[in-house]
Amino acid sequence: MITSATNDKVKKIAAYIAKPRLRRKDKVFVVEGIRMAREVPFDLLISAYLSESFIRDMSDEDRAYVESLPCGYEAVSDQVFNKMSDTTTPQGILCLVRQKEYEESVITDAADPLILILEDIQDPGNMGTIFRTAEAAGVSGIYMTRGCVDLFSPKVVRSTMGAIFRQPYRYTDNIVETIASLREKGIVSYAAHLKADKSVYDTDLTGPVAFLIGNEGNGLKKESADAAGGYLIIPMKGQAESLNAAVSAAILSFEAMRQRGI
């Protein structure tokens, strides 16, 4: 059992939780809690750590899961586990996981691709909700700018509710070039924009399509929005000026799903 907070493995886990740059360098991230741990594909699992109280109190179902882990697990004293964890009330299990990488063809070669392009989304809850919603709406893939919140931060990972392991994604260094590349593949891009004069409900979304969603405070950059095939708006009543980025992504994605008869 690991009983020292100066243990190298403990320090490494704590560093991965705290430092995005180190996560990017080593292409790993940390998952906490039994529910999220069960979502981790075994081929991405590197190591697992269980607190002494979790081991003592775990149910027969949890024990069966733990015993099935191909990497085994390390027992950790409760005091040390609390220092490893990112949560206020640790659940007693955390896993070190490899970041999954997707080829672009996984996204673009799907039947009638439905794609989200996210520009500088900053809120962890928004990012996690978008991933969770995208999976539910049948989105074939998500592109993200480097200015987006770190996908592998503990808060984002938790809010994806496991979708991070199933929803294809890629990073883009240039949205304009990405839109042009999608256009060459027959995929039409639309910018969600308050200046649009065309409603999403009056637009044919049954073919290959991508939606651009901008930063929570500033929206899309002009060059990004103008590179799209057109602007779309989600009609609103009342005095609200705009919708939450995750809500917008959900409405657009599910409208496309509705039109496709899914």
Contacts in CASP RR format, 6 or more apart in sequence:
PFRMAT RR
TARGET T0000
AUTHOR 0000-0000-0000
METHOD contacts of the structure
MODEL  1
MITSATNDKVKKIAAYIAKPRLRRKDKVFVVEGIRMAREVPFDLLISAYL
SESFIRDMSDEDRAYVESLPCGYEAVSDQVFNKMSDTTTPQGILCLVRQK
EYEESVITDAADPLILILEDIQDPGNMGTIFRTAEAAGVSGIYMTRGCVD
LFSPKVVRSTMGAIFRQPYRYTDNIVETIASLREKGIVSYAAHLKADKSV
YDTDLTGPVAFLIGNEGNGLKKESADAAGGYLIIPMKGQAESLNAAVSAA
ILSFEAMRQRGI
1 52 0 8 1.000
1 75 0 8 1.000
1 76 0 8 1.000
1 77 0 8 1.000
2 9 0 8 1.000
2 10 0 8 1.000
2 49 0 8 1.000
2 74 0 8 1.000
2 75 0 8 1.000
2 76 0 8 1.000
2 77 0 8 1.000
2 80 0 8 1.000
3 76 0 8 1.000
3 77 0 8 1.000
3 80 0 8 1.000
4 10 0 8 1.000
4 80 0 8 1.000
5 11 0 8 1.000
5 79 0 8 1.000
5 80 0 8 1.000
5 83 0 8 1.000
7 80 0 8 1.000
9 47 0 8 1.000
9 49 0 8 1.000
9 74 0 8 1.000
10 76 0 8 1.000
10 80 0 8 1.000
10 83 0 8 1.000
10 84 0 8 1.000
13 30 0 8 1.000
13 49 0 8 1.000
13 84 0 8 1.000
13 94 0 8 1.000
13 96 0 8 1.000
14 83 0 8 1.000
14 84 0 8 1.000
15 22 0 8 1.000
16 22 0 8 1.000
16 23 0 8 1.000
16 26 0 8 1.000
16 28 0 8 1.000
16 29 0 8 1.000
16 30 0 8 1.000
16 96 0 8 1.000
17 30 0 8 1.000
17 84 0 8 1.000
17 86 0 8 1.000
17 154 0 8 1.000
20 150 0 8 1.000
20 152 0 8 1.000
20 153 0 8 1.000
23 29 0 8 1.000
23 99 0 8 1.000
23 150 0 8 1.000
23 152 0 8 1.000
27 98 0 8 1.000
27 99 0 8 1.000
27 101 0 8 1.000
28 46 0 8 1.000
28 96 0 8 1.000
28 97 0 8 1.000
28 98 0 8 1.000
28 99 0 8 1.000
29 96 0 8 1.000
29 97 0 8 1.000
29 99 0 8 1.000
29 152 0 8 1.000
29 157 0 8 1.000
30 86 0 8 1.000
30 94 0 8 1.000
30 95 0 8 1.000
30 96 0 8 1.000
30 97 0 8 1.000
30 154 0 8 1.000
30 157 0 8 1.000
31 37 0 8 1.000
31 39 0 8 1.000
31 40 0 8 1.000
31 94 0 8 1.000
31 95 0 8 1.000
31 97 0 8 1.000
31 157 0 8 1.000
32 85 0 8 1.000
32 86 0 8 1.000
32 87 0 8 1.000
32 90 0 8 1.000
32 91 0 8 1.000
32 92 0 8 1.000
32 93 0 8 1.000
32 94 0 8 1.000
32 95 0 8 1.000
32 154 0 8 1.000
32 158 0 8 1.000
33 91 0 8 1.000
33 92 0 8 1.000
33 93 0 8 1.000
33 94 0 8 1.000
34 62 0 8 1.000
34 65 0 8 1.000
34 91 0 8 1.000
34 92 0 8 1.000
34 93 0 8 1.000
36 157 0 8 1.000
36 158 0 8 1.000
36 161 0 8 1.000
36 162 0 8 1.000
37 48 0 8 1.000
37 65 0 8 1.000
37 93 0 8 1.000
37 94 0 8 1.000
37 95 0 8 1.000
38 65 0 8 1.000
39 161 0 8 1.000
39 162 0 8 1.000
39 165 0 8 1.000
40 95 0 8 1.000
40 97 0 8 1.000
40 165 0 8 1.000
41 165 0 8 1.000
42 69 0 8 1.000
42 70 0 8 1.000
44 97 0 8 1.000
44 98 0 8 1.000
44 100 0 8 1.000
44 165 0 8 1.000
45 69 0 8 1.000
45 70 0 8 1.000
45 71 0 8 1.000
45 95 0 8 1.000
45 96 0 8 1.000
45 97 0 8 1.000
45 98 0 8 1.000
46 71 0 8 1.000
46 95 0 8 1.000
46 96 0 8 1.000
46 97 0 8 1.000
46 98 0 8 1.000
47 71 0 8 1.000
47 72 0 8 1.000
47 73 0 8 1.000
47 74 0 8 1.000
47 95 0 8 1.000
47 96 0 8 1.000
48 66 0 8 1.000
48 69 0 8 1.000
48 71 0 8 1.000
48 72 0 8 1.000
48 73 0 8 1.000
48 74 0 8 1.000
48 93 0 8 1.000
48 94 0 8 1.000
48 95 0 8 1.000
48 96 0 8 1.000
49 73 0 8 1.000
49 74 0 8 1.000
49 76 0 8 1.000
49 81 0 8 1.000
49 84 0 8 1.000
49 93 0 8 1.000
49 94 0 8 1.000
49 95 0 8 1.000
50 66 0 8 1.000
50 73 0 8 1.000
50 74 0 8 1.000
50 75 0 8 1.000
50 76 0 8 1.000
50 92 0 8 1.000
50 93 0 8 1.000
51 75 0 8 1.000
51 76 0 8 1.000
51 77 0 8 1.000
51 78 0 8 1.000
51 81 0 8 1.000
51 90 0 8 1.000
51 92 0 8 1.000
51 93 0 8 1.000
52 75 0 8 1.000
52 76 0 8 1.000
52 77 0 8 1.000
52 78 0 8 1.000
52 81 0 8 1.000
53 78 0 8 1.000
53 92 0 8 1.000
54 62 0 8 1.000
54 91 0 8 1.000
54 92 0 8 1.000
54 93 0 8 1.000
55 75 0 8 1.000
58 66 0 8 1.000
66 72 0 8 1.000
66 73 0 8 1.000
66 93 0 8 1.000
76 84 0 8 1.000
81 90 0 8 1.000
81 92 0 8 1.000
81 94 0 8 1.000
82 90 0 8 1.000
84 90 0 8 1.000
84 94 0 8 1.000
85 92 0 8 1.000
85 94 0 8 1.000
86 154 0 8 1.000
87 154 0 8 1.000
99 152 0 8 1.000
100 165 0 8 1.000
102 141 0 8 1.000
102 168 0 8 1.000
102 169 0 8 1.000
102 170 0 8 1.000
104 170 0 8 1.000
106 140 0 8 1.000
106 141 0 8 1.000
106 168 0 8 1.000
107 113 0 8 1.000
107 115 0 8 1.000
107 140 0 8 1.000
107 141 0 8 1.000
107 143 0 8 1.000
107 168 0 8 1.000
107 170 0 8 1.000
108 115 0 8 1.000
108 140 0 8 1.000
108 182 0 8 1.000
108 185 0 8 1.000
108 187 0 8 1.000
110 140 0 8 1.000
110 141 0 8 1.000
112 206 0 8 1.000
112 207 0 8 1.000
112 208 0 8 1.000
112 260 0 8 1.000
113 140 0 8 1.000
113 141 0 8 1.000
113 187 0 8 1.000
113 208 0 8 1.000
113 209 0 8 1.000
113 210 0 8 1.000
114 137 0 8 1.000
114 138 0 8 1.000
114 139 0 8 1.000
114 140 0 8 1.000
114 141 0 8 1.000
114 208 0 8 1.000
114 209 0 8 1.000
114 210 0 8 1.000
114 253 0 8 1.000
114 256 0 8 1.000
114 257 0 8 1.000
115 139 0 8 1.000
115 140 0 8 1.000
115 141 0 8 1.000
115 142 0 8 1.000
115 143 0 8 1.000
115 182 0 8 1.000
115 187 0 8 1.000
115 209 0 8 1.000
115 210 0 8 1.000
115 211 0 8 1.000
116 130 0 8 1.000
116 134 0 8 1.000
116 139 0 8 1.000
116 141 0 8 1.000
116 142 0 8 1.000
116 143 0 8 1.000
116 210 0 8 1.000
116 211 0 8 1.000
116 213 0 8 1.000
116 249 0 8 1.000
116 253 0 8 1.000
117 142 0 8 1.000
117 143 0 8 1.000
117 172 0 8 1.000
117 175 0 8 1.000
117 178 0 8 1.000
117 179 0 8 1.000
117 189 0 8 1.000
117 210 0 8 1.000
117 211 0 8 1.000
117 212 0 8 1.000
117 213 0 8 1.000
118 127 0 8 1.000
118 130 0 8 1.000
118 142 0 8 1.000
118 143 0 8 1.000
118 144 0 8 1.000
118 145 0 8 1.000
118 148 0 8 1.000
118 213 0 8 1.000
118 214 0 8 1.000
118 245 0 8 1.000
118 249 0 8 1.000
119 145 0 8 1.000
119 148 0 8 1.000
119 175 0 8 1.000
119 212 0 8 1.000
119 213 0 8 1.000
119 214 0 8 1.000
119 215 0 8 1.000
119 219 0 8 1.000
119 220 0 8 1.000
119 221 0 8 1.000
119 224 0 8 1.000
120 145 0 8 1.000
120 147 0 8 1.000
120 148 0 8 1.000
120 214 0 8 1.000
120 215 0 8 1.000
120 218 0 8 1.000
121 127 0 8 1.000
121 130 0 8 1.000
121 144 0 8 1.000
121 148 0 8 1.000
121 149 0 8 1.000
121 213 0 8 1.000
121 214 0 8 1.000
121 215 0 8 1.000
121 216 0 8 1.000
121 245 0 8 1.000
122 148 0 8 1.000
122 149 0 8 1.000
122 215 0 8 1.000
122 216 0 8 1.000
123 149 0 8 1.000
123 216 0 8 1.000
123 245 0 8 1.000
124 149 0 8 1.000
124 153 0 8 1.000
124 155 0 8 1.000
124 156 0 8 1.000
124 159 0 8 1.000
125 155 0 8 1.000
125 156 0 8 1.000
125 159 0 8 1.000
125 246 0 8 1.000
126 216 0 8 1.000
126 244 0 8 1.000
126 245 0 8 1.000
126 246 0 8 1.000
127 148 0 8 1.000
127 149 0 8 1.000
127 151 0 8 1.000
127 156 0 8 1.000
127 159 0 8 1.000
127 246 0 8 1.000
128 156 0 8 1.000
128 159 0 8 1.000
128 160 0 8 1.000
128 163 0 8 1.000
128 164 0 8 1.000
128 246 0 8 1.000
129 159 0 8 1.000
129 246 0 8 1.000
129 250 0 8 1.000
130 142 0 8 1.000
130 213 0 8 1.000
130 245 0 8 1.000
130 246 0 8 1.000
130 249 0 8 1.000
130 250 0 8 1.000
131 142 0 8 1.000
131 151 0 8 1.000
131 160 0 8 1.000
131 163 0 8 1.000
131 164 0 8 1.000
131 167 0 8 1.000
131 169 0 8 1.000
132 159 0 8 1.000
132 160 0 8 1.000
132 161 0 8 1.000
132 162 0 8 1.000
132 163 0 8 1.000
133 246 0 8 1.000
133 249 0 8 1.000
133 250 0 8 1.000
133 253 0 8 1.000
133 254 0 8 1.000
134 141 0 8 1.000
134 142 0 8 1.000
134 163 0 8 1.000
134 167 0 8 1.000
134 249 0 8 1.000
134 253 0 8 1.000
135 163 0 8 1.000
135 166 0 8 1.000
135 167 0 8 1.000
137 250 0 8 1.000
137 253 0 8 1.000
137 254 0 8 1.000
137 256 0 8 1.000
137 257 0 8 1.000
138 253 0 8 1.000
138 257 0 8 1.000
138 262 0 8 1.000
139 167 0 8 1.000
139 253 0 8 1.000
140 168 0 8 1.000
141 167 0 8 1.000
141 168 0 8 1.000
141 169 0 8 1.000
141 170 0 8 1.000
142 167 0 8 1.000
142 168 0 8 1.000
142 169 0 8 1.000
142 170 0 8 1.000
143 169 0 8 1.000
143 170 0 8 1.000
143 171 0 8 1.000
143 172 0 8 1.000
143 175 0 8 1.000
143 178 0 8 1.000
143 210 0 8 1.000
144 151 0 8 1.000
144 169 0 8 1.000
144 170 0 8 1.000
144 171 0 8 1.000
144 172 0 8 1.000
145 171 0 8 1.000
145 172 0 8 1.000
145 173 0 8 1.000
145 175 0 8 1.000
146 171 0 8 1.000
146 173 0 8 1.000
149 156 0 8 1.000
150 156 0 8 1.000
151 157 0 8 1.000
151 164 0 8 1.000
151 169 0 8 1.000
152 164 0 8 1.000
156 164 0 8 1.000
157 164 0 8 1.000
160 167 0 8 1.000
172 178 0 8 1.000
175 212 0 8 1.000
175 221 0 8 1.000
175 224 0 8 1.000
175 227 0 8 1.000
176 223 0 8 1.000
176 224 0 8 1.000
176 227 0 8 1.000
179 189 0 8 1.000
179 210 0 8 1.000
179 212 0 8 1.000
179 224 0 8 1.000
179 227 0 8 1.000
179 228 0 8 1.000
179 229 0 8 1.000
180 227 0 8 1.000
182 189 0 8 1.000
182 210 0 8 1.000
183 189 0 8 1.000
183 229 0 8 1.000
185 208 0 8 1.000
186 208 0 8 1.000
187 208 0 8 1.000
187 209 0 8 1.000
187 210 0 8 1.000
188 207 0 8 1.000
188 208 0 8 1.000
188 209 0 8 1.000
188 210 0 8 1.000
188 229 0 8 1.000
189 209 0 8 1.000
189 210 0 8 1.000
189 211 0 8 1.000
189 212 0 8 1.000
189 227 0 8 1.000
189 228 0 8 1.000
189 229 0 8 1.000
189 230 0 8 1.000
190 200 0 8 1.000
190 203 0 8 1.000
190 209 0 8 1.000
190 210 0 8 1.000
190 211 0 8 1.000
190 212 0 8 1.000
190 228 0 8 1.000
190 229 0 8 1.000
190 230 0 8 1.000
190 231 0 8 1.000
190 232 0 8 1.000
191 211 0 8 1.000
191 212 0 8 1.000
191 220 0 8 1.000
191 224 0 8 1.000
191 225 0 8 1.000
191 228 0 8 1.000
191 229 0 8 1.000
191 230 0 8 1.000
191 231 0 8 1.000
191 232 0 8 1.000
192 211 0 8 1.000
192 212 0 8 1.000
192 213 0 8 1.000
192 214 0 8 1.000
192 220 0 8 1.000
192 231 0 8 1.000
192 232 0 8 1.000
192 233 0 8 1.000
192 234 0 8 1.000
192 248 0 8 1.000
192 252 0 8 1.000
193 220 0 8 1.000
193 225 0 8 1.000
193 231 0 8 1.000
193 232 0 8 1.000
193 233 0 8 1.000
194 233 0 8 1.000
194 241 0 8 1.000
194 242 0 8 1.000
195 231 0 8 1.000
195 233 0 8 1.000
196 230 0 8 1.000
196 231 0 8 1.000
196 232 0 8 1.000
196 233 0 8 1.000
197 231 0 8 1.000
197 233 0 8 1.000
198 230 0 8 1.000
198 231 0 8 1.000
198 232 0 8 1.000
198 233 0 8 1.000
199 232 0 8 1.000
199 233 0 8 1.000
199 234 0 8 1.000
199 235 0 8 1.000
200 232 0 8 1.000
200 233 0 8 1.000
200 234 0 8 1.000
200 251 0 8 1.000
200 252 0 8 1.000
200 255 0 8 1.000
201 235 0 8 1.000
201 255 0 8 1.000
203 232 0 8 1.000
204 259 0 8 1.000
205 255 0 8 1.000
205 256 0 8 1.000
205 259 0 8 1.000
205 260 0 8 1.000
206 256 0 8 1.000
206 259 0 8 1.000
206 260 0 8 1.000
207 260 0 8 1.000
209 256 0 8 1.000
211 232 0 8 1.000
211 249 0 8 1.000
211 252 0 8 1.000
211 253 0 8 1.000
211 256 0 8 1.000
212 220 0 8 1.000
212 224 0 8 1.000
212 225 0 8 1.000
212 228 0 8 1.000
213 220 0 8 1.000
213 245 0 8 1.000
213 248 0 8 1.000
213 249 0 8 1.000
213 252 0 8 1.000
214 220 0 8 1.000
214 224 0 8 1.000
214 245 0 8 1.000
215 245 0 8 1.000
216 244 0 8 1.000
216 245 0 8 1.000
225 231 0 8 1.000
232 252 0 8 1.000
234 243 0 8 1.000
234 248 0 8 1.000
234 251 0 8 1.000
234 252 0 8 1.000
236 243 0 8 1.000
243 251 0 8 1.000
END
